[in-house]
Structures are given as structure tokens and as C-alpha cells.
Amino acid sequence: MKRSACALSAALVLLTGCARNEPAIPDENGVYPAEMLFDYFFSDDMPWDETKEFKVPEYPDVKFQWSDLDVTATDDGEENSLYWGMPVWNVYLADLNGDGKREICSAVSMGSGLVDERIYAYDLANGKLYELSDSFSYNYKLELHNGVLVYVKTPETAEGEETSEPLTIDKMTETDESQI
């Protein structure tokens, strides 16, 4: 009986692709699925002033860290800020450009006084930062729907409807950290 329960638990982890703190498993072509590492979007559980390390299997030699203020990558002892926010609400991994390597994606709040929510995606393979924002018109957040990373677009005012669709690089604008 004990062996059956262990086998069932292992099968559930394999079928879902990730259990809390378990890495995603690549498909038969070696492509990893979209994955939520953590999400504190307007949650009371937000670990303010803490740092979390996370792994991206496509980059085994890179150390990634999240804090409420930024996401960093350390490679060969050199730490680089990928992007920042006030705060960075979450971290998702998804291949947004079809190259087989997942981008690091987050919903972030930006601003002082007038604040908007936007999305950043960092393509580590090409060293490029992408942004999805429309300040003072729409706010954005990320969700995982049936293994697909989607963005949810909410009007800033009561006019208009909330919409969602899969997030891809072509819906975003290339930017650099000096512009955010």
C-alpha cells in the first residue's frame, strides 16, 4: 500500500509538470512547459524584504534571485539586474519567442502616486528585455491557464472589459532597463 501511494504521488508530479518547488519536466522535444514559480500578486503573503533563489533548467550555471524589488541573474560571479519593480509580484517561465528557451516573466507595479501594473519578460538567450504596458489606460497581470502563460488586460477605468490572451514576444515592446 505504501509503495502504491509513493507511485501515485510520483505520477502526479510527472503529469502536472511541477509540484511546489519541483522543476518542470521537458517534453519529448526537450522543450519545457510554461511554469509559475511563485505569484504574490496583491497577496497578503508577499514576502517583503526577502530574497528567493530560483532555477531555470535551460541555464544550469546561472543563479537567479527574486526580491520584491528586482530579478537578478549571476553568471561567472557577475550579478546583473534583469528588471525591477515596486514591487515585482511574481516569476513565471515561458517560451514566448519559440526558441525553445523560456523567458523570465513578471508582473510589476511601477510609479509613485500614480501606479500601473505592467509585464516584463527577459530573454536571457538574447539579452533582451520586453515590456507590455499602457500606462494610465490598462493594467496587466499574468496567469497560467492550462499550461499556457496568459496576460490579463484590465482597463484603468470602469469603461471596457477585462480581456486575456496568451503572452508572446510579438505583443511586447523591446526595451532596456535604463528606460524603466
N, C-alpha and C positions, 0 to 999 in steps of 0.2 A: 504493500500500500504506500509506504514512504517513497519507494522508487517511482511509482506512478505519479505521485504529487510533484516530485522533482522534475520528471519528464514533462509533465503538463506545464509547469512553470517555465521551463526552458523553451518549450514550443511557443508559449505566449510571447516571450521576449523575441524569439526569431520572427514570429508572424507580425508583430507590431513594429519591428524595426528599431524600437528603442523603448526601454523602460527607464524610469527616472535614473539618471546618471549612467546608463548603459549606452555605448556607442551604437550608431546606426550601422546596419549591415548593407554592403553594396549589392546591387542586383547582379544578374548573370553577365552583364557587360562591364561590371566594375564601377557603375555609377551609384553614388549614394543618394538616398531619398531626401526630400526636404525634412527638416527636423527642428523642433523647438528645444532649445537648451534650457531657457528659463524665460518667464514672462511675468513681470510685475506691473503691467500697465494699469496705473491708478489703483494699485493694490495696497492695502494696509500692511502687507507683509514685505514691502520693499525694504531690502537690507541697506539702508542708508549708511554711508561711510565704510562699507565693506568692499573687499575685492574678491572676485571669484576667478579662478583659473578654469579654462575650458580647452578642449582639444578639437582640432579639425583634422580628421584622419588623412585628408589629402595633403596635409602639410605636417608630417610627423615630427620634424625638427624645430617647429616654431611653437613658442609658448604664447598663448593668448590669455589676456586678462580683461575682465569687465569690472567696472565700478559704476556707481551711479552717475559719474561724470564723463567717463570715456571708455573706449575699447582700444586695447593696445596689442601689438604683436612684437615679440622679441625673437630675433633670429641672429645667430652668431654673436650673442651678447649685446646687440644693439636694439634698444626699445624704440618703437615707433608708434605714435598715436595714429590710429586709423580714422577715428572720428570722435566727436564729443557731443554732449547734450546737457540739458538742465531739467531733467536727468535723461540718461539712456535707460529706457524702460525694459528692454528685453534683448535677447540674442536668438536669432534663427539662422539656420544654414539652409541654403537652397541654390541650385544651379540656375541662375537667371539668364545666362547667355548661351547655354548649350555646349559649353566646352568640356563638360564632364567634371568640373571642379566647382564646389559650392562657394557662393559668395557669403560673407558675413553680413547679416541684415539686422537692423534695429529700428524701432520706433523711438523717436526722441522728442522732447519738448525743447523749444527754443524761444528766447525772448525774455524781456524784463518788463513787467507791466502787461503788455500785450503779448500773449504767448500762443504759439501754434504748435501742433504736433505734425511731424514730418517723418519720412523714412530715409534711412541711409543704407546703402549696400556697398560693401568694399570687395572689389575683385582683386584678391591677393596675387593671382597668377599674372595679372597685367599691371598691378599697382595703381588701380583707378578707383576713385570714389564716385558713387552715383547718388542722386538725391531725387526724392519725389516730394514736392511741396507746392503749395499755392497759398502763401501767407494771407491771412485775413479773409480768405474765401472758403477754404476747405481744410479740415484736419484729417490726418491719416493714421491708421493703426494696422498692425499685422495680425493675421490669424492663420492657423493651419486647418485647412478643410480637406478631409480625406487624403492626406498626404501631399497636398498642394499648398504652397505658400500664397496667400491672397492678401491684397491690401483692401482695407475698408475706407472709403472716402465719405466723410460726413460734412455737410455744409456748415459753415461757421454760424449762419443764422437759421432760423426755423424754416426758411424757404428752401425747398428742394428735398430730395430723398437721399438716404444713405445708400450707397452702391458698393459692390465688391467685385473684384475680378482677379485672376492670377497675376502675380507680380512678375514682370520681365524687365530686363535691362532697357529695352526699347521704349518703355513707358517712363523712364527716368532720364535725368539730365546729368551728364558728366560734370563734376565739379572738383575742387580741391579744398583741402582743409583750411587753407588761408581764406577761402570765401565763405566759410560757415561761421 
